[in-house]
Amino acid sequence: MDATQQKKLSAQAAMKFVEHGSVVGVGTGSTVNEFIPLLGTRKHDIDGAVASSEASAALLKQHGIRVLELNNTGDLPLYVDGADECDPHFRLIKGGGAALTREKIIAAASKKFVCLIDHSKRVDVLGNFPLPIEVVPMARSYVARQLVARGGHPVWRPNVVTDNGNVILDVHGLRIVHPEETERDLNQIPGIVTVGLFALRRADVVVCAGETLERA
Ligand code: 5RP
């Protein structure tokens, strides 16, 4: 089964977590793009959605789903999103689609984070996928030096400005054995807006190719 078919199965399986009358947090990326049309079939049954990117907001609207502001909804019962890597403890690397900051905010504000993946995303140790970090533009070189000092090889993602007006550094060469420690450490560097490690607030449920996985 190819990755697209696996993503479709995961998106279908996620629908069972959507509650009547609720507001659903919706992430960003090709996997979530399989979920949004399915959510559209229940647009009259839900209250609306909070989007983690302008791209997802546009797709939600295309499918007739009311897009709400997190500032007006309060905390959400459910957040559905994809990931670039997922370890056996449901810690994630995210941000391949440059939406990591809003994704992290919605994940934090949600009771249940359901992460949809295909088999290619499953890893034992995070870090093979370059770690995305959103950075305030004027801090780019300073932050890059801090990352080099920690053994990483940051690469400025070309032609990308995030929805928040920032840039992305993709950090290669990290083997993230202690993701919570690494997330805490990188969070301290001035100029970093968001680290694409979702370890402190990891997924609650992971669905891989339609199968709900158990946390190790
Ligand atoms: C966007 C993300 C995505 O969830 C991640 O990149 C996975 O994308 P896809 O579903 O296209 O494989 O973090 O910032």
Boltz pocket constraint, residues with backbone or C-beta under 6 A from the ligand:
constraints:
  - pocket:
      binder: B
      contacts: [[A, 27], [A, 28], [A, 29], [A, 30], [A, 31], [A, 32], [A, 81], [A, 82], [A, 83], [A, 84], [A, 93], [A, 94], [A, 95], [A, 96], [A, 97], [A, 98], [A, 99], [A, 100], [A, 103], [A, 116]]
      max_distance: 6.0
